[in-house]
Each structure stands twice: as structure tokens, then as C-alpha cells.
């Protein structure tokens, strides 16, 4: 195989190679995928926000039950 067989060829491999070299600067992919579907982006943001709110509510319930258990 040619000399290109050992070179990183995707963003993950390039990032790992940069880490191994000790390059600690922010890694930026030269050709990031472009997702111009604004509706999809908004849906994903809404889903993640809903999941965060659910997590916060569950955390509050857990803390309240722990406090109630400690008080008794």
C-alpha cells in the first residue's frame, strides 16, 4: 500500500492523531457536515430540553425523598 495507508482519513482519526501528537489546540474539522434543516434542529433542541426538565424533576423528587427519609 502507498504512504496514504497510515494517514488518518476521517475527523475522529484526525482528532486522535492530534491528541497523540500532543496538539492541545481546539480540533476543528475542515469539512463539517452541514445540516440546514432548521425544523430538525429545533426538534432536537426541544427533545433535549424536555429530557433535561424531566431529569431535574426526578432529581428534585429524589432529593425530597432522601430528606424525608433523613427526617424520620
N, C-alpha and C positions, 0 to 999 in steps of 0.2 A: 504494500500500500504506500501511497505517497506521504509526503510530510504533513498533509492536512488531516491524516487519520487520527492524530492525537490532539488536535486543536478542539477547543470547546465550540459547539455549534448551536447551542440554544442559550437562552437567558439564564437558566438555572446553572448550567455548567460554567458559563462565564462568571457568574457570581461566585460559585465555589472556587473557581480558579483564582479569582481576585482575592478571596479570603485566604487561600493557601499562600499566595504571594505576599500577603501582609498588607495589601492595599486596603486601608480602612475608610477610604472616602465613600460617599454615598454611591451605590451602584445604580446606574440608570440604563435601562435597555434602550439601545439605539433605535429599535423599531417596535415600540409597544403596540399591542393590539388596540385598535380604535373601535370603541363601541358607541355609536352615535344614537342608539335607541334610547331616547330620554325617558320614555314611559317605563322601560325595563329598569333603568337606573333608579327611577323614583319608586318602583315597586320593591326593588331590593332594599332600598333605604327604609321604606315603610315596614318591611318584614323585620329588618334588623332592629328598628326602633321598638316594634311591638315585642320582640323577643327580649330586649333589654328591660322594657317595662315589666314584663312577666317575671323576669329574674329578680328585679327589685322588689316586686310584691312578695315573691316567695322568700326572699331574704328577710324582709320585714316580718313575715309570719313566723319564720324560723327563730328570729331573734326574740319575738314576743313570746313564743312558747318556751324558749330557754329561760327568759326572765321569769315567766310564770312558774316554771319548774324550780327555779332557784329560790323563789319567794316562799314556796310551800315547804 
